[in-house]
């Protein structure tokens, strides 16, 4: 499995499996987080999106 960030984003791999993957993609104004877990025969995927940067409080 692999992940390639879009131009302007960096990728930070927190967990790399085999049963759990967590990847954070971040640019100057946006952050995405993907978590995928395989447990008890089921795949659970959670995706969080949020703007961030100078205007965040």
Secondary structure as UniProt FT lines:
FT   TURN            7..8
FT   STRAND          10..16
FT   STRAND          20..26
FT   STRAND          30..39
FT   TURN            40..41
FT   STRAND          42..51
FT   TURN            54..55
//
